[in-house]
Amino acid sequence: MQRVTITIDDDLLATVDALVERKGYASRSEAIRDLLRAETDRAATLAEASPCVAVLSYVYDHEARELARRLTGTHHAHHDLGIASLHVHLDHDTCLEVAVLRGPAGAVRRFADAVTSETGVRHHALHVVPARIEEGRHDHGGGTHRHGHIRA
């Protein structure tokens, strides 16, 4: 077993301590190991090339040095995955962003990791739903159109 030192702010440490208490972990280390195992299992549930739809939500400090510019750049670099996004100003310094995504699970995960690993991104969640993306021609009453449908 290896010993690792991490830096963690007081509020997050209080959250870890509350988790340790609530779940009855023997130590902070055991709680963090369990959280890492759960994240690893969650990330592995969908194969790299499997099509999916996903929702990525995250809260970030828009005053953090160049963070908003970097996040926008990351979104533009992965424009092929984005279906829609929502941006909410929570207070003077904090924003909530929600991105609805579609594409191969591996690409969606890599995009989410690129966004959420930025310094200044505080809370985040990625919800991935396996999907079939069906391409074809469909008549929706106004003529035949070529586009895809998502079957979740």
BELQUIMO-V712059 format. One record per residue. N is the residue number from 1. RES is the residue in one letter. SS is DSSP state (@ for helix, = for strand, . for the rest). Layout:
BEGIN
{{N | RES | SS} {N | RES | SS}}
END
This chain:
BEGIN
{{1 | M | .} {2 | Q | .} {3 | R | .} {4 | V | .} {5 | T | .} {6 | I | .} {7 | T | .} {8 | I | .} {9 | D | .} {10 | D | @} {11 | D | @} {12 | L | @} {13 | L | @} {14 | A | @} {15 | T | @} {16 | V | @} {17 | D | @} {18 | A | @} {19 | L | @} {20 | V | @} {21 | E | @} {22 | R | @} {23 | K | @} {24 | G | .} {25 | Y | .} {26 | A | .} {27 | S | .} {28 | R | @} {29 | S | @} {30 | E | @} {31 | A | @} {32 | I | @} {33 | R | @} {34 | D | @} {35 | L | @} {36 | L | @} {37 | R | @} {38 | A | @} {39 | E | @} {40 | T | @} {41 | D | @} {42 | R | @} {43 | A | @} {44 | A | .} {45 | T | .} {46 | L | .} {47 | A | .} {48 | E | .} {49 | A | .} {50 | S | .} {51 | P | =} {52 | C | =} {53 | V | =} {54 | A | =} {55 | V | =} {56 | L | =} {57 | S | =} {58 | Y | =} {59 | V | =} {60 | Y | =} {61 | D | =} {62 | H | .} {63 | E | .} {64 | A | .} {65 | R | .} {66 | E | .} {67 | L | @} {68 | A | @} {69 | R | @} {70 | R | @} {71 | L | @} {72 | T | @} {73 | G | @} {74 | T | @} {75 | H | @} {76 | H | @} {77 | A | @} {78 | H | .} {79 | H | .} {80 | D | .} {81 | L | .} {82 | G | =} {83 | I | =} {84 | A | =} {85 | S | =} {86 | L | =} {87 | H | =} {88 | V | =} {89 | H | =} {90 | L | .} {91 | D | .} {92 | H | .} {93 | D | .} {94 | T | =} {95 | C | =} {96 | L | =} {97 | E | =} {98 | V | =} {99 | A | =} {100 | V | =} {101 | L | =} {102 | R | =} {103 | G | =} {104 | P | =} {105 | A | @} {106 | G | @} {107 | A | @} {108 | V | @} {109 | R | @} {110 | R | @} {111 | F | @} {112 | A | @} {113 | D | @} {114 | A | @} {115 | V | @} {116 | T | @} {117 | S | .} {118 | E | .} {119 | T | .} {120 | G | .} {121 | V | =} {122 | R | =} {123 | H | =} {124 | H | =} {125 | A | =} {126 | L | =} {127 | H | =} {128 | V | =} {129 | V | =} {130 | P | =} {131 | A | .} {132 | R | =} {133 | I | =} {134 | E | =} {135 | E | =} {136 | G | =} {137 | R | =} {138 | H | =} {139 | D | =} {140 | H | .} {141 | G | .} {142 | G | .} {143 | G | .} {144 | T | =} {145 | H | =} {146 | R | =} {147 | H | =} {148 | G | =} {149 | H | =} {150 | I | =} {151 | R | =} {152 | A | .}}
END
